[in-house]
Amino acid sequence: MPLLIVPLLVLALLALWLLLLPLSLWQRYRMGKARRRALPWLVRLNAWLLLASALLFLLSMGVAGLWWPNATTYAFGGLATGLATGTAGLWLSRFEYTPQGLFYTPNAWLSLALVLLVAARLAMGVVETWRYWQGREALSMLPAFEHASLFAVAGILLGHYLAYAWGLRRRLPPRLG
């Protein structure tokens, strides 16, 4: 009897995830366009950790290229696109220098575009999975539907935040002393 609970628990967790996914995407957008204070130590730490993450990402894509033929190409393309969007995001952001420190407000449209990109890739994964379970031919023949396109989306997000963090780091007031 206890083994019958496991599938029900898995289904309940899946249903909970499906219910909370739109809320989490909405929260990501809401927080992505909010005015924030740039804490210097946190901005610097974030910039260096994102750089390490990007290097680890590219290294792992080199290994993943053994199984997915276009993984490295998509990863580099996504990272380059993300670096461009991060730079554009810096130009579109509003910066305020106050006695309390640097405050910045990211562009709401760019935040929305990134959230919609994640939502579109999640929906694409659901469609691919559904077609696979139905025994139909996969949509993978189109470049946007390849499995390696997931690496492109990851590269876009990582590159965007990497460029944004390093640009924000440059805008910090110089250290005193």
PyMOL commands that set and color helices and strands:
alter all, ss='L'
color gray80, all
select helices_A, chain A and resi 2-32+40-64+71-92+108-134+143-145+149-171
alter helices_A, ss='H'
color red, helices_A
select strands_A, chain A and resi 36-38+94-98+101-105
alter strands_A, ss='S'
color yellow, strands_A
deselect
rebuild
show_as cartoon
